Amino acid sequence: MKQRRKATKAFYVEIESAKMEKFESKLADDKKTKKEWLNERIDEELGK
């Protein structure tokens, strides 16, 4: 557990419930998790 805490960081934000429900539905359609989606977006931003 200690090693995992050293290797990862949490990212937490609050958004409107309705918006999150739509987002979760889209992710389910795309068969992606929130973590997978976020990692892809971060990689895109860092690649710029």
C-alpha distances in whole Angstrom, upper triangle without the diagonal:
4,5,5,6,9,10,11,13,14,18,20,24,26,29,32,31,34,33,29,31,33,30,28,31,32,28,29,32,31,28,25,22,22,19,21,24,23,21,25,26,24,25,29,29,28,30,33
4,5,5,6,9,10,12,14,18,20,24,27,30,33,33,36,34,31,33,35,32,30,34,34,31,32,35,33,31,27,24,24,21,23,26,23,22,26,27,24,25,29,29,27,30,32
4,5,5,6,9,12,14,18,21,24,27,30,34,33,36,34,31,33,35,31,30,33,33,29,31,34,31,29,26,23,23,19,21,24,22,20,24,25,23,23,27,27,25,27,30
4,5,5,6,9,11,15,17,21,24,27,30,30,32,31,27,29,31,28,26,29,29,26,27,30,28,26,22,20,19,16,18,20,19,17,21,22,20,20,24,24,23,25,28
4,5,5,7,9,13,15,19,22,25,29,29,31,30,27,29,31,28,26,30,30,26,28,31,29,27,24,21,19,16,19,21,19,17,21,22,20,21,24,24,22,25,28
4,6,8,11,15,17,21,24,27,31,31,34,32,29,31,33,30,28,32,32,28,30,33,31,29,25,23,21,18,20,22,20,18,21,22,19,20,24,23,21,24,27
4,7,11,13,17,20,24,26,30,30,32,30,27,30,31,27,26,30,29,26,27,30,28,26,22,20,19,15,17,19,17,15,18,19,16,17,21,20,18,21,24
4,7,10,13,17,20,23,26,26,29,27,24,26,27,24,23,26,26,23,24,27,25,23,20,17,15,12,14,16,14,12,16,17,14,15,19,19,17,20,23
4,7,10,13,17,20,23,24,26,24,21,24,26,22,22,25,25,22,24,27,25,24,20,17,15,12,15,16,13,12,16,16,13,16,19,18,17,20,22
4,6,10,13,16,20,20,23,21,18,21,23,20,19,23,23,20,22,25,23,22,19,15,13,11,14,15,12,12,16,16,14,16,19,18,18,21,23
4,7,10,13,17,18,20,18,15,18,20,17,17,20,20,18,20,23,22,21,18,14,11,10,13,13,10,11,14,13,12,15,17,16,16,20,21
4,7,10,14,14,17,16,13,16,18,15,15,19,20,18,20,23,22,22,18,15,12,11,15,14,12,14,17,15,14,18,19,18,19,23,24
4,7,10,12,15,13,11,15,16,14,15,18,19,17,20,23,22,22,19,16,13,13,16,15,12,15,18,16,15,19,20,18,20,23,24
4,7,9,12,11,9,13,15,13,14,17,18,18,20,22,22,23,20,17,14,15,19,17,15,18,20,18,18,22,22,21,23,26,26
4,6,9,7,7,10,12,11,12,15,16,16,18,20,21,21,19,17,14,16,19,16,15,19,20,18,19,22,22,21,24,26,26
4,6,5,6,9,10,11,12,14,16,17,18,20,21,22,20,19,16,19,21,18,18,21,22,20,22,25,25,24,27,29,29
4,5,5,6,9,10,10,12,14,15,16,18,20,20,19,17,15,18,20,18,18,22,23,21,23,26,26,26,28,31,31
4,5,5,6,9,10,11,13,14,15,17,19,20,19,18,16,19,21,19,19,23,23,21,24,27,26,26,29,31,31
4,5,5,6,9,10,11,12,14,16,17,18,17,16,14,17,19,16,16,20,20,18,20,23,22,22,25,27,27
4,5,5,6,8,10,10,12,14,15,16,14,13,11,14,16,13,14,17,18,17,19,22,21,22,24,26,27
4,5,5,6,9,10,10,12,14,15,14,13,12,16,17,15,16,20,20,19,21,24,24,24,27,29,29
4,6,5,6,9,10,11,12,14,14,14,13,16,17,14,16,19,19,18,21,23,22,23,26,27,28
4,5,5,6,9,10,11,12,11,11,9,13,13,11,12,15,15,14,17,19,19,20,23,24,24
4,5,5,6,9,10,10,9,9,8,12,12,11,12,16,16,16,18,20,20,22,24,25,26
4,5,5,6,9,10,10,11,11,15,15,13,15,18,18,18,21,23,22,24,26,27,28
4,5,5,6,9,9,10,10,14,13,11,14,16,15,15,18,20,19,21,24,24,25
4,5,5,6,5,7,7,10,10,8,11,13,13,13,16,18,18,20,22,23,24
4,5,5,6,8,10,13,12,11,14,16,16,17,20,21,21,23,25,26,27
4,5,8,10,12,15,14,13,16,18,17,18,21,22,21,24,26,26,27
4,6,9,11,13,11,10,13,15,13,15,18,18,18,21,23,23,24
4,7,10,12,10,10,14,15,14,16,19,19,19,22,24,24,26
4,7,8,6,6,10,11,11,13,15,16,16,19,20,21,23
4,5,5,6,9,10,11,13,14,15,17,19,20,21,23
4,6,5,6,9,10,11,12,14,15,17,18,20,22
4,5,5,6,9,10,10,12,14,15,16,18,20
4,6,5,6,9,10,11,12,14,15,16,19
4,6,5,6,9,10,11,13,14,15,17
4,5,5,6,9,10,11,12,14,16
4,5,5,6,9,10,10,12,15
4,6,5,6,9,10,10,13
4,5,5,6,9,10,11
4,5,5,6,8,10
4,5,5,6,9
4,6,5,7
4,5,5
4,5
4
